[in-house]
Structures are given as C-alpha cells and as structure tokens.
Amino acid sequence: MASPRCEAVRFLLDAASSPYWVKSLLPGAHVAQVTLATRQPHVPALDALGKVVVGLGATVRHLSGSPEPSARWTAIDWSILNRVPDVLEVLDRELGRASEIIWYRAVLADPEFACALFSIGRGPTRRLIYKSVFPGVAAALRRSWKLDDASTVRAAEEVFRRGLDDAAGDYADPSRLTARGLVSAALASWLVPQPWCPFRLQGIAPDALKQTRDEWAAHPTVALMTEAYRRHRGVSMAENHEIQGSGVI
C-alpha cells in the first residue's frame, strides 16, 4: 500500500524524470521486509542502484546530485532548502505524521474497507490470509498511532490545520511549485483527495473517511493545493505510467 511519505518521494522522482519501480508492501508485514532490505524499518526507502536512501530530505539531496537535472526539477523553487535546510524533514515529522493519524483513525472505523484497501493488488490467497490477521494489524496500528487517545487526535488535527495555513503561500503562483508546496501536497494527499491520487476511492469510502475529508475540504488552502497537484502531479504521473509511476497501487 502507498503512504503519503512514499507519495512525496514518488512525486520527487517524477519531477526528476528518474525511472523507478514501486515495491508495494502490506502494512504490518512491511516492517520486517523493509528492515531486511535496508537495515532500518522506515519508509520511504529508495534503493538507488544499490545505495539505500531513506527519507524526504535524503531523497532530495540524492536527486539534486544528478549531473543533468530535468527541466521539471529545475522549475521547482528549492530556495527554502537554503534558508531552512531541514524543512522537508520537519514537514515529514509534523504534517506527515498528523495526516496519517487523522486518516488512520477514520479509515480504521471500517476494518473491512481498511483491510481491502491495504491489500489492493494482492492475489486472493494473500488477501484471505491478510484478512485473517487484520484484527491484529488494526490493533497494532491503533496502539502505534495512539488513535484512541483523544488528545493525540486533537493535537494532530491542530498540526494539520497549521500545516495547511503555512502552505497557502506556496501555491500563490499556479505555474510554479515550491519544494515545500510539492511535499505538503503529497503528505496531505490522503486527507485532501487529489486528481490522480492513489486513494481517489471516495465513492466507496466509509462514512467516517468521507466526513473527515469533507471537513478538511472547507480549508481555503485545499483548493489551491488541489489545483497545484492537478497541474504538476497529474502530468508527471501520466508520463511515468509505463514505468510504474505513482499511478500504480
């Protein structure tokens, strides 16, 4: 299953016109698989011709080292990285985590939907096995993200709201994308359904998830973010479709 963090890295890879393959892992089982492959448990993890790159900031630094960066990459305003070198790591730690807490709480309100969503693309046998163990996976997610702690959820909502407030200026010029705007849109993509986003399953989403998305849709930054995502992300995903870009779950 994709994650907003992985979506941010795929967005960066597409902006750099860097071909890649997606290795989609089942939530829960992914920890052991990622640790075995990269010697650490966290995603996003990029295997760049044998060199393991972990995290948004590291991915930017790796892709920026290309001798001939793509036209789309150079069209992105990266200047904030000179002023605030760890801005992408902070976005990941704050906006990314907040979006996941809010989203997981809403989607796990319907365990059957969550199990089906998490196991998209698997064969019937693996989906059946995953369904049998999913109650344990869901319980672990609830504990890990403290989804039953009202204060944790309220704090996540405040961080996410503040993140949307702060990102508004990054979409002032629709023709140009800032580094923070790019990553913010990707990290928010679960809660702010975007064109071409892997989770455009609004029609069959559980009521709790629909309600959560509708509530955030009222924020004034959402319309700006959606247009920026449509303009910049949709094109790059379409171009990368043949090499399993982010349009592939």
PyMOL commands that set and color helices and strands:
alter all, ss='L'
color gray80, all
select helices_A, chain A and resi 4-15+30-38+56-64+71-75+80-83+87-107+111-118+124-145+150-171+179-187+202-204+207-217+220-239+241-243
alter helices_A, ss='H'
color red, helices_A
select strands_A, chain A and resi 45-48+51-54
alter strands_A, ss='S'
color yellow, strands_A
deselect
rebuild
show_as cartoon
